Amino acid sequence: MRAIRSILPYLKDKWSYVVAYMLSNLLSVIFSTLTVGMISPFLNMLFSKESALTSNPGFHLSKEGVGDYFKFLLSDFIHQHGDDKVYGLIFICIVVVIATFLKNLFLYISKYILNPLRNGIILRIRRELFSKIIQLPVGFFTNERKGDIMSRMTNDVTAVEQSITSLMELLFSTPITVIFYFVVLFMISDKLFLFLLVLLPIAGLVIGRISKSLKKNTKTTQEKLGNMLSIIEETLGGLRIVKAFRAEKNRNDAFEFENKHLFNLNNHIAARRELASPMSEFLGISILSVIIWFGGNMALSTPSQLEPGTFIVFISMFYFLINPLKALSQIFYNLHQGKASLDRINMILQAENNIVDKNDAKQISSFNESIEFKNVSFSYEGKDVLKNINLKILKGQTVAIVGASGAGKSTLVDLIPRFHDVNSGEILIDGTNIKDFKIDALRKLMGIVSQEPVLFNDTIANNISLGAENAAMKDIEHAGKIANAHEFIINKEEGYQAIAGDRGTKLSGGEKQRVTIARAIFKNPPVLILDEATSSLDTVSERMVQDAINHLMQNRTSIIIAHRLSTVQNADEIIVLEQGEIKERGTHSALISKQGIYNKLVEMQQVLS
């Protein structure tokens, strides 16, 4: 029941589809019953000495009423053709063909209705999931593997899709079929039907135990699949390193471990799942055999308790009932698998996002005075990252943040665009707490150039104008020229329409970085955050990128995370971080004269270089 309750809310806005699906299934079952049920009165009339009905008895919803009405139709048809019973056979064939056609027509309509219903729900889940992923704070993904996130958006969503189909069948198709057949079987022979009710719970108990055993491993399977996708994603992303360090065997062993585990788990589940269908059919045929024995005795007894034709119809209808009963095991498996997958999806959908706009958040369109950190502290998972930071950056200043790895440099600058929120203290822009501004408006003020250039598998033009709609080509080219990227771009066969490749793989390191600088220039932000964009480049590329950065920094407030200290000697102020605290601050010459932490960092770099 928990599996049903977890999926049912997705149908709440789709009741018109549900009702249409239910009605089409009902009509399909009615005509399916008609195909078999009408045979009994015809057989009794054609192959016995039973007299024909010459007067119309009218249609009544009862065993005798339905039977007599069709006897009259048959008798009347035969009478109109010279009392030749061959025409009775023709009548039977025509009715059976028409009933079968209508049965399959409504069955097709039910499937036709189900597809947009199911696909619409999946569209909604994928949309909500992706929207939630890009809204969640950066910190959420620190402990999440990208491969597992991808698995939830693909395999888990597919499992939910299958479970929706199963839910529709369980609630609005299979019950209609079973109940309708039960009613007809009871109308045919109440005594034989009651005997059937005694046997069916035995089959249901066996099928239920098999279905319950399938539930245990479905969630584990999805988790293992996520682990395997993570290994694939990590290996493809670091393929050069894998080859350079001859780690092919290490990566292959890691993949093989997860792959083999998933193989064994799937085999275990499949063995139980595939057992359900033949077991259901075996139990159904076993029950059918008992019914044939019991009903046969009723038909052969003297006097006969059951007409032979009626007995044949009862057996035929019960045989048709076996398939929907047999399908229940697969339906329950899909529901349990869907429930496990939906739990994994909901872990993301229900994840708390603390970085949101206030109800009365204000717009901000310009930066006029300063960015100020007042007693700012930040911790992550109980570990202090920044402690009591006090810093004021005036408009037009260039401020460099330096320190050893792990000192908190990147975290400090990530607080300004609210990639994280402070735990205590506040960050002010022009005297107003940044939490009082709309996040989108706040981030419009800032351009970011990271150490690792981030490009998408799109055209160079679209990478430069990222986030902008209907960007003018002249503005894109202007940004490319200032970033020293225009020349290499136009030398490509497709120019600005050339594809950058997955993560920019079709461009060199220097070219990628210049495209990201062009992106920042195109945005034209008043505040610039630079995460030492030249640290991983060769000398020639570094000179061209540094020249582009110098153009970019003109007339802007710049905050630079500096790894190469030689690049920040002209900064208005240098902030030295150590273990999350500001230990020194001042100009390059003032800090050198102090002979403190900064001076030691400079000396170490000079020795290493």
URRA-V8283 format. One line per field, one symbol per residue. psi: psi as a letter, one per 40 degrees, with the letter a starting at -180 (. if undefined). Layout:
psi=???
This chain:
psi=dddddddddeedefdddddddddddddddddddddddeddddddddfiehiiheiheihhgidddddddddddddddddefffheddddddddddddddddddddddddddddddddddddddddddddddddediidddedehhdddddddecdddddddddddddddddecdddddddddddddddhdddddddddddddddddddddddddddeddddddddddddddddddddfddddddefeddddddddddddddddddddddddddddddddddddddddddddddddddddeihihehhdddddddddddddddddddeddddddddddddddddddddddehhhegiiidfiiiheihdcihhhhfhihihfehhdihfhhhhhiheihhhhiiiheeedddddeddefdiiidiaihhhfehhdeeihddddedehhhhidhhhiigaidddddfheiifhhddddddddddefeddddeeidebeeihdihffeeiidddddddddddddddfidhhhhggeedeiiddddddddddddddehfihhhhhhdheeeedeidihhhihfeihdiiaidddddddfadddddddddddd.
